[in-house]
Amino acid sequence: MYKIYGFGNESLAAEIFAKLDFDGDGKIRKNDVMNLVADFYLSDNPEAPGNYFFGNYK
């Protein structure tokens, strides 16, 4: 998704994907996405994986 939307280069996309792929199987499933969105909206931790899901917000 990072590469498609032009958020960064390919190595950045791979780095971010690794943070989002909780079980390391190379896939982000619906359940993972739900957890990432919850992280984004509900977590006080700036390093929560959900904060990487929508791209760089800084």
mmCIF file of the N, C-alpha and C atoms, coordinates in Angstrom:
data_MODEL
# 
_entry.id   MODEL 
# 
loop_
_atom_site.group_PDB 
_atom_site.id 
_atom_site.type_symbol 
_atom_site.label_atom_id 
_atom_site.label_alt_id 
_atom_site.label_comp_id 
_atom_site.label_asym_id 
_atom_site.label_entity_id 
_atom_site.label_seq_id 
_atom_site.pdbx_PDB_ins_code 
_atom_site.Cartn_x 
_atom_site.Cartn_y 
_atom_site.Cartn_z 
_atom_site.occupancy 
_atom_site.B_iso_or_equiv 
_atom_site.pdbx_formal_charge 
_atom_site.auth_seq_id 
_atom_site.auth_comp_id 
_atom_site.auth_asym_id 
_atom_site.auth_atom_id 
_atom_site.pdbx_PDB_model_num 
ATOM 1   N N  . MET A 1 1  ? 0.827  -1.178  0.000  1.00 0.00 ? 1  MET A N  1 
ATOM 2   C CA . MET A 1 1  ? 0.000  0.000   0.000  1.00 0.00 ? 1  MET A CA 1 
ATOM 3   C C  . MET A 1 1  ? 0.879  1.253   0.000  1.00 0.00 ? 1  MET A C  1 
ATOM 4   N N  . TYR A 1 2  ? 1.974  1.240   0.753  1.00 0.00 ? 2  TYR A N  1 
ATOM 5   C CA . TYR A 1 2  ? 2.866  2.396   0.783  1.00 0.00 ? 2  TYR A CA 1 
ATOM 6   C C  . TYR A 1 2  ? 3.369  2.731   -0.610 1.00 0.00 ? 2  TYR A C  1 
ATOM 7   N N  . LYS A 1 3  ? 3.794  1.713   -1.338 1.00 0.00 ? 3  LYS A N  1 
ATOM 8   C CA . LYS A 1 3  ? 4.340  1.935   -2.678 1.00 0.00 ? 3  LYS A CA 1 
ATOM 9   C C  . LYS A 1 3  ? 3.249  2.429   -3.628 1.00 0.00 ? 3  LYS A C  1 
ATOM 10  N N  . ILE A 1 4  ? 2.082  1.838   -3.536 1.00 0.00 ? 4  ILE A N  1 
ATOM 11  C CA . ILE A 1 4  ? 0.977  2.193   -4.424 1.00 0.00 ? 4  ILE A CA 1 
ATOM 12  C C  . ILE A 1 4  ? 0.596  3.664   -4.266 1.00 0.00 ? 4  ILE A C  1 
ATOM 13  N N  . TYR A 1 5  ? 0.523  4.132   -3.018 1.00 0.00 ? 5  TYR A N  1 
ATOM 14  C CA . TYR A 1 5  ? 0.104  5.506   -2.760 1.00 0.00 ? 5  TYR A CA 1 
ATOM 15  C C  . TYR A 1 5  ? 1.255  6.506   -2.735 1.00 0.00 ? 5  TYR A C  1 
ATOM 16  N N  . GLY A 1 6  ? 2.471  6.023   -2.983 1.00 0.00 ? 6  GLY A N  1 
ATOM 17  C CA . GLY A 1 6  ? 3.612  6.920   -3.081 1.00 0.00 ? 6  GLY A CA 1 
ATOM 18  C C  . GLY A 1 6  ? 4.083  7.497   -1.759 1.00 0.00 ? 6  GLY A C  1 
ATOM 19  N N  . PHE A 1 7  ? 3.847  6.787   -0.646 1.00 0.00 ? 7  PHE A N  1 
ATOM 20  C CA . PHE A 1 7  ? 4.257  7.275   0.668  1.00 0.00 ? 7  PHE A CA 1 
ATOM 21  C C  . PHE A 1 7  ? 5.749  7.145   0.909  1.00 0.00 ? 7  PHE A C  1 
ATOM 22  N N  . GLY A 1 8  ? 6.428  6.334   0.153  1.00 0.00 ? 8  GLY A N  1 
ATOM 23  C CA . GLY A 1 8  ? 7.850  6.143   0.401  1.00 0.00 ? 8  GLY A CA 1 
ATOM 24  C C  . GLY A 1 8  ? 8.439  5.178   -0.596 1.00 0.00 ? 8  GLY A C  1 
ATOM 25  N N  . ASN A 1 9  ? 9.692  4.878   -0.395 1.00 0.00 ? 9  ASN A N  1 
ATOM 26  C CA . ASN A 1 9  ? 10.361 3.963   -1.314 1.00 0.00 ? 9  ASN A CA 1 
ATOM 27  C C  . ASN A 1 9  ? 10.088 2.509   -0.931 1.00 0.00 ? 9  ASN A C  1 
ATOM 28  N N  . GLU A 1 10 ? 10.587 1.599   -1.742 1.00 0.00 ? 10 GLU A N  1 
ATOM 29  C CA . GLU A 1 10 ? 10.307 0.181   -1.551 1.00 0.00 ? 10 GLU A CA 1 
ATOM 30  C C  . GLU A 1 10 ? 10.882 -0.360  -0.243 1.00 0.00 ? 10 GLU A C  1 
ATOM 31  N N  . SER A 1 11 ? 12.066 0.091   0.144  1.00 0.00 ? 11 SER A N  1 
ATOM 32  C CA . SER A 1 11 ? 12.654 -0.410  1.386  1.00 0.00 ? 11 SER A CA 1 
ATOM 33  C C  . SER A 1 11 ? 11.861 0.079   2.597  1.00 0.00 ? 11 SER A C  1 
ATOM 34  N N  . LEU A 1 12 ? 11.331 1.299   2.533  1.00 0.00 ? 12 LEU A N  1 
ATOM 35  C CA . LEU A 1 12 ? 10.483 1.790   3.615  1.00 0.00 ? 12 LEU A CA 1 
ATOM 36  C C  . LEU A 1 12 ? 9.200  0.973   3.684  1.00 0.00 ? 12 LEU A C  1 
ATOM 37  N N  . ALA A 1 13 ? 8.628  0.664   2.538  1.00 0.00 ? 13 ALA A N  1 
ATOM 38  C CA . ALA A 1 13 ? 7.411  -0.143  2.500  1.00 0.00 ? 13 ALA A CA 1 
ATOM 39  C C  . ALA A 1 13 ? 7.649  -1.508  3.139  1.00 0.00 ? 13 ALA A C  1 
ATOM 40  N N  . ALA A 1 14 ? 8.770  -2.136  2.848  1.00 0.00 ? 14 ALA A N  1 
ATOM 41  C CA . ALA A 1 14 ? 9.088  -3.445  3.429  1.00 0.00 ? 14 ALA A CA 1 
ATOM 42  C C  . ALA A 1 14 ? 9.280  -3.338  4.939  1.00 0.00 ? 14 ALA A C  1 
ATOM 43  N N  . GLU A 1 15 ? 9.923  -2.281  5.381  1.00 0.00 ? 15 GLU A N  1 
ATOM 44  C CA . GLU A 1 15 ? 10.153 -2.065  6.818  1.00 0.00 ? 15 GLU A CA 1 
ATOM 45  C C  . GLU A 1 15 ? 8.826  -1.889  7.563  1.00 0.00 ? 15 GLU A C  1 
ATOM 46  N N  . ILE A 1 16 ? 7.943  -1.081  7.000  1.00 0.00 ? 16 ILE A N  1 
ATOM 47  C CA . ILE A 1 16 ? 6.644  -0.837  7.623  1.00 0.00 ? 16 ILE A CA 1 
ATOM 48  C C  . ILE A 1 16 ? 5.787  -2.097  7.581  1.00 0.00 ? 16 ILE A C  1 
ATOM 49  N N  . PHE A 1 17 ? 5.803  -2.821  6.458  1.00 0.00 ? 17 PHE A N  1 
ATOM 50  C CA . PHE A 1 17 ? 5.016  -4.046  6.348  1.00 0.00 ? 17 PHE A CA 1 
ATOM 51  C C  . PHE A 1 17 ? 5.416  -5.036  7.433  1.00 0.00 ? 17 PHE A C  1 
ATOM 52  N N  . ALA A 1 18 ? 6.698  -5.142  7.714  1.00 0.00 ? 18 ALA A N  1 
ATOM 53  C CA . ALA A 1 18 ? 7.172  -6.057  8.759  1.00 0.00 ? 18 ALA A CA 1 
ATOM 54  C C  . ALA A 1 18 ? 6.590  -5.685  10.120 1.00 0.00 ? 18 ALA A C  1 
ATOM 55  N N  . LYS A 1 19 ? 6.373  -4.401  10.370 1.00 0.00 ? 19 LYS A N  1 
ATOM 56  C CA . LYS A 1 19 ? 5.778  -3.963  11.634 1.00 0.00 ? 19 LYS A CA 1 
ATOM 57  C C  . LYS A 1 19 ? 4.285  -4.272  11.689 1.00 0.00 ? 19 LYS A C  1 
ATOM 58  N N  . LEU A 1 20 ? 3.651  -4.311  10.531 1.00 0.00 ? 20 LEU A N  1 
ATOM 59  C CA . LEU A 1 20 ? 2.207  -4.529  10.470 1.00 0.00 ? 20 LEU A CA 1 
ATOM 60  C C  . LEU A 1 20 ? 1.823  -6.001  10.389 1.00 0.00 ? 20 LEU A C  1 
ATOM 61  N N  . ASP A 1 21 ? 2.729  -6.837  9.946  1.00 0.00 ? 21 ASP A N  1 
ATOM 62  C CA . ASP A 1 21 ? 2.489  -8.279  9.790  1.00 0.00 ? 21 ASP A CA 1 
ATOM 63  C C  . ASP A 1 21 ? 2.793  -8.963  11.124 1.00 0.00 ? 21 ASP A C  1 
ATOM 64  N N  . PHE A 1 22 ? 1.794  -9.022  11.990 1.00 0.00 ? 22 PHE A N  1 
ATOM 65  C CA . PHE A 1 22 ? 1.992  -9.486  13.362 1.00 0.00 ? 22 PHE A CA 1 
ATOM 66  C C  . PHE A 1 22 ? 2.556  -10.891 13.477 1.00 0.00 ? 22 PHE A C  1 
ATOM 67  N N  . ASP A 1 23 ? 2.095  -11.810 12.638 1.00 0.00 ? 23 ASP A N  1 
ATOM 68  C CA . ASP A 1 23 ? 2.554  -13.202 12.777 1.00 0.00 ? 23 ASP A CA 1 
ATOM 69  C C  . ASP A 1 23 ? 3.660  -13.572 11.795 1.00 0.00 ? 23 ASP A C  1 
ATOM 70  N N  . GLY A 1 24 ? 4.093  -12.624 10.989 1.00 0.00 ? 24 GLY A N  1 
ATOM 71  C CA . GLY A 1 24 ? 5.222  -12.855 10.095 1.00 0.00 ? 24 GLY A CA 1 
ATOM 72  C C  . GLY A 1 24 ? 4.947  -13.791 8.934  1.00 0.00 ? 24 GLY A C  1 
ATOM 73  N N  . ASP A 1 25 ? 3.678  -13.963 8.575  1.00 0.00 ? 25 ASP A N  1 
ATOM 74  C CA . ASP A 1 25 ? 3.338  -14.884 7.485  1.00 0.00 ? 25 ASP A CA 1 
ATOM 75  C C  . ASP A 1 25 ? 3.302  -14.215 6.115  1.00 0.00 ? 25 ASP A C  1 
ATOM 76  N N  . GLY A 1 26 ? 3.622  -12.924 6.055  1.00 0.00 ? 26 GLY A N  1 
ATOM 77  C CA . GLY A 1 26 ? 3.635  -12.216 4.781  1.00 0.00 ? 26 GLY A CA 1 
ATOM 78  C C  . GLY A 1 26 ? 2.279  -11.691 4.350  1.00 0.00 ? 26 GLY A C  1 
ATOM 79  N N  . LYS A 1 27 ? 1.297  -11.743 5.260  1.00 0.00 ? 27 LYS A N  1 
ATOM 80  C CA . LYS A 1 27 ? -0.055 -11.283 4.939  1.00 0.00 ? 27 LYS A CA 1 
ATOM 81  C C  . LYS A 1 27 ? -0.585 -10.413 6.068  1.00 0.00 ? 27 LYS A C  1 
ATOM 82  N N  . ILE A 1 28 ? -1.400 -9.451  5.703  1.00 0.00 ? 28 ILE A N  1 
ATOM 83  C CA . ILE A 1 28 ? -2.119 -8.662  6.696  1.00 0.00 ? 28 ILE A CA 1 
ATOM 84  C C  . ILE A 1 28 ? -3.591 -8.992  6.508  1.00 0.00 ? 28 ILE A C  1 
ATOM 85  N N  . ARG A 1 29 ? -4.134 -9.664  7.479  1.00 0.00 ? 29 ARG A N  1 
ATOM 86  C CA . ARG A 1 29 ? -5.518 -10.137 7.394  1.00 0.00 ? 29 ARG A CA 1 
ATOM 87  C C  . ARG A 1 29 ? -6.492 -9.109  7.976  1.00 0.00 ? 29 ARG A C  1 
ATOM 88  N N  . LYS A 1 30 ? -7.773 -9.353  7.749  1.00 0.00 ? 30 LYS A N  1 
ATOM 89  C CA . LYS A 1 30 ? -8.831 -8.465  8.235  1.00 0.00 ? 30 LYS A CA 1 
ATOM 90  C C  . LYS A 1 30 ? -8.685 -8.211  9.735  1.00 0.00 ? 30 LYS A C  1 
ATOM 91  N N  . ASN A 1 31 ? -8.436 -9.256  10.497 1.00 0.00 ? 31 ASN A N  1 
ATOM 92  C CA . ASN A 1 31 ? -8.272 -9.127  11.943 1.00 0.00 ? 31 ASN A CA 1 
ATOM 93  C C  . ASN A 1 31 ? -7.093 -8.209  12.279 1.00 0.00 ? 31 ASN A C  1 
ATOM 94  N N  . ASP A 1 32 ? -6.001 -8.350  11.527 1.00 0.00 ? 32 ASP A N  1 
ATOM 95  C CA . ASP A 1 32 ? -4.833 -7.487  11.723 1.00 0.00 ? 32 ASP A CA 1 
ATOM 96  C C  . ASP A 1 32 ? -5.194 -6.024  11.455 1.00 0.00 ? 32 ASP A C  1 
ATOM 97  N N  . VAL A 1 33 ? -5.920 -5.786  10.382 1.00 0.00 ? 33 VAL A N  1 
ATOM 98  C CA . VAL A 1 33 ? -6.318 -4.422  10.022 1.00 0.00 ? 33 VAL A CA 1 
ATOM 99  C C  . VAL A 1 33 ? -7.191 -3.818  11.120 1.00 0.00 ? 33 VAL A C  1 
ATOM 100 N N  . MET A 1 34 ? -8.103 -4.597  11.659 1.00 0.00 ? 34 MET A N  1 
ATOM 101 C CA . MET A 1 34 ? -8.962 -4.105  12.735 1.00 0.00 ? 34 MET A CA 1 
ATOM 102 C C  . MET A 1 34 ? -8.123 -3.695  13.946 1.00 0.00 ? 34 MET A C  1 
ATOM 103 N N  . ASN A 1 35 ? -7.120 -4.506  14.286 1.00 0.00 ? 35 ASN A N  1 
ATOM 104 C CA . ASN A 1 35 ? -6.233 -4.180  15.406 1.00 0.00 ? 35 ASN A CA 1 
ATOM 105 C C  . ASN A 1 35 ? -5.396 -2.938  15.114 1.00 0.00 ? 35 ASN A C  1 
ATOM 106 N N  . LEU A 1 36 ? -4.933 -2.804  13.880 1.00 0.00 ? 36 LEU A N  1 
ATOM 107 C CA . LEU A 1 36 ? -4.126 -1.645  13.499 1.00 0.00 ? 36 LEU A CA 1 
ATOM 108 C C  . LEU A 1 36 ? -4.938 -0.353  13.556 1.00 0.00 ? 36 LEU A C  1 
ATOM 109 N N  . VAL A 1 37 ? -6.161 -0.399  13.086 1.00 0.00 ? 37 VAL A N  1 
ATOM 110 C CA . VAL A 1 37 ? -7.022 0.782   13.127 1.00 0.00 ? 37 VAL A CA 1 
ATOM 111 C C  . VAL A 1 37 ? -7.324 1.153   14.581 1.00 0.00 ? 37 VAL A C  1 
ATOM 112 N N  . ALA A 1 38 ? -7.594 0.148   15.418 1.00 0.00 ? 38 ALA A N  1 
ATOM 113 C CA . ALA A 1 38 ? -7.823 0.413   16.843 1.00 0.00 ? 38 ALA A CA 1 
ATOM 114 C C  . ALA A 1 38 ? -6.586 1.046   17.470 1.00 0.00 ? 38 ALA A C  1 
ATOM 115 N N  . ASP A 1 39 ? -5.399 0.520   17.138 1.00 0.00 ? 39 ASP A N  1 
ATOM 116 C CA . ASP A 1 39 ? -4.143 1.116   17.617 1.00 0.00 ? 39 ASP A CA 1 
ATOM 117 C C  . ASP A 1 39 ? -4.064 2.589   17.231 1.00 0.00 ? 39 ASP A C  1 
ATOM 118 N N  . PHE A 1 40 ? -4.353 2.873   15.987 1.00 0.00 ? 40 PHE A N  1 
ATOM 119 C CA . PHE A 1 40 ? -4.234 4.231   15.465 1.00 0.00 ? 40 PHE A CA 1 
ATOM 120 C C  . PHE A 1 40 ? -5.124 5.207   16.241 1.00 0.00 ? 40 PHE A C  1 
ATOM 121 N N  . TYR A 1 41 ? -6.363 4.803   16.480 1.00 0.00 ? 41 TYR A N  1 
ATOM 122 C CA . TYR A 1 41 ? -7.312 5.706   17.115 1.00 0.00 ? 41 TYR A CA 1 
ATOM 123 C C  . TYR A 1 41 ? -7.279 5.692   18.640 1.00 0.00 ? 41 TYR A C  1 
ATOM 124 N N  . LEU A 1 42 ? -6.884 4.569   19.242 1.00 0.00 ? 42 LEU A N  1 
ATOM 125 C CA . LEU A 1 42 ? -7.036 4.431   20.685 1.00 0.00 ? 42 LEU A CA 1 
ATOM 126 C C  . LEU A 1 42 ? -5.751 4.400   21.492 1.00 0.00 ? 42 LEU A C  1 
ATOM 127 N N  . SER A 1 43 ? -4.634 4.131   20.863 1.00 0.00 ? 43 SER A N  1 
ATOM 128 C CA . SER A 1 43 ? -3.386 3.976   21.607 1.00 0.00 ? 43 SER A CA 1 
ATOM 129 C C  . SER A 1 43 ? -2.734 5.325   21.910 1.00 0.00 ? 43 SER A C  1 
ATOM 130 N N  . ASP A 1 44 ? -2.181 5.420   23.110 1.00 0.00 ? 44 ASP A N  1 
ATOM 131 C CA . ASP A 1 44 ? -1.403 6.602   23.488 1.00 0.00 ? 44 ASP A CA 1 
ATOM 132 C C  . ASP A 1 44 ? 0.065  6.451   23.112 1.00 0.00 ? 44 ASP A C  1 
ATOM 133 N N  . ASN A 1 45 ? 0.438  5.267   22.647 1.00 0.00 ? 45 ASN A N  1 
ATOM 134 C CA . ASN A 1 45 ? 1.827  4.961   22.319 1.00 0.00 ? 45 ASN A CA 1 
ATOM 135 C C  . ASN A 1 45 ? 2.140  5.442   20.897 1.00 0.00 ? 45 ASN A C  1 
ATOM 136 N N  . PRO A 1 46 ? 3.052  6.393   20.736 1.00 0.00 ? 46 PRO A N  1 
ATOM 137 C CA . PRO A 1 46 ? 3.379  6.872   19.387 1.00 0.00 ? 46 PRO A CA 1 
ATOM 138 C C  . PRO A 1 46 ? 4.065  5.819   18.517 1.00 0.00 ? 46 PRO A C  1 
ATOM 139 N N  . GLU A 1 47 ? 4.567  4.745   19.119 1.00 0.00 ? 47 GLU A N  1 
ATOM 140 C CA . GLU A 1 47 ? 5.219  3.669   18.369 1.00 0.00 ? 47 GLU A CA 1 
ATOM 141 C C  . GLU A 1 47 ? 4.291  2.483   18.113 1.00 0.00 ? 47 GLU A C  1 
ATOM 142 N N  . ALA A 1 48 ? 3.010  2.623   18.421 1.00 0.00 ? 48 ALA A N  1 
ATOM 143 C CA . ALA A 1 48 ? 2.049  1.542   18.179 1.00 0.00 ? 48 ALA A CA 1 
ATOM 144 C C  . ALA A 1 48 ? 2.014  1.229   16.683 1.00 0.00 ? 48 ALA A C  1 
ATOM 145 N N  . PRO A 1 49 ? 1.962  -0.053  16.321 1.00 0.00 ? 49 PRO A N  1 
ATOM 146 C CA . PRO A 1 49 ? 1.976  -0.430  14.904 1.00 0.00 ? 49 PRO A CA 1 
ATOM 147 C C  . PRO A 1 49 ? 0.893  0.254   14.069 1.00 0.00 ? 49 PRO A C  1 
ATOM 148 N N  . GLY A 1 50 ? -0.253 0.506   14.655 1.00 0.00 ? 50 GLY A N  1 
ATOM 149 C CA . GLY A 1 50 ? -1.332 1.153   13.917 1.00 0.00 ? 50 GLY A CA 1 
ATOM 150 C C  . GLY A 1 50 ? -0.983 2.535   13.408 1.00 0.00 ? 50 GLY A C  1 
ATOM 151 N N  . ASN A 1 51 ? -0.032 3.182   14.048 1.00 0.00 ? 51 ASN A N  1 
ATOM 152 C CA . ASN A 1 51 ? 0.381  4.513   13.608 1.00 0.00 ? 51 ASN A CA 1 
ATOM 153 C C  . ASN A 1 51 ? 1.164  4.474   12.305 1.00 0.00 ? 51 ASN A C  1 
ATOM 154 N N  . TYR A 1 52 ? 1.633  3.318   11.920 1.00 0.00 ? 52 TYR A N  1 
ATOM 155 C CA . TYR A 1 52 ? 2.357  3.166   10.653 1.00 0.00 ? 52 TYR A CA 1 
ATOM 156 C C  . TYR A 1 52 ? 1.420  2.785   9.503  1.00 0.00 ? 52 TYR A C  1 
ATOM 157 N N  . PHE A 1 53 ? 0.221  2.347   9.821  1.00 0.00 ? 53 PHE A N  1 
ATOM 158 C CA . PHE A 1 53 ? -0.705 1.811   8.827  1.00 0.00 ? 53 PHE A CA 1 
ATOM 159 C C  . PHE A 1 53 ? -1.116 2.847   7.782  1.00 0.00 ? 53 PHE A C  1 
ATOM 160 N N  . PHE A 1 54 ? -1.332 4.073   8.200  1.00 0.00 ? 54 PHE A N  1 
ATOM 161 C CA . PHE A 1 54 ? -1.830 5.106   7.293  1.00 0.00 ? 54 PHE A CA 1 
ATOM 162 C C  . PHE A 1 54 ? -0.738 6.003   6.729  1.00 0.00 ? 54 PHE A C  1 
ATOM 163 N N  . GLY A 1 55 ? 0.495  5.676   6.969  1.00 0.00 ? 55 GLY A N  1 
ATOM 164 C CA . GLY A 1 55 ? 1.597  6.471   6.448  1.00 0.00 ? 55 GLY A CA 1 
ATOM 165 C C  . GLY A 1 55 ? 2.136  7.443   7.473  1.00 0.00 ? 55 GLY A C  1 
ATOM 166 N N  . ASN A 1 56 ? 3.132  8.171   7.081  1.00 0.00 ? 56 ASN A N  1 
ATOM 167 C CA . ASN A 1 56 ? 3.791  9.115   7.966  1.00 0.00 ? 56 ASN A CA 1 
ATOM 168 C C  . ASN A 1 56 ? 2.880  10.310  8.214  1.00 0.00 ? 56 ASN A C  1 
ATOM 169 N N  . TYR A 1 57 ? 2.565  10.559  9.458  1.00 0.00 ? 57 TYR A N  1 
ATOM 170 C CA . TYR A 1 57 ? 1.690  11.675  9.795  1.00 0.00 ? 57 TYR A CA 1 
ATOM 171 C C  . TYR A 1 57 ? 2.453  12.866  10.350 1.00 0.00 ? 57 TYR A C  1 
ATOM 172 N N  . LYS A 1 58 ? 3.775  12.787  10.392 1.00 0.00 ? 58 LYS A N  1 
ATOM 173 C CA . LYS A 1 58 ? 4.591  13.876  10.951 1.00 0.00 ? 58 LYS A CA 1 
ATOM 174 C C  . LYS A 1 58 ? 4.910  14.899  9.890  1.00 0.00 ? 58 LYS A C  1 
# 
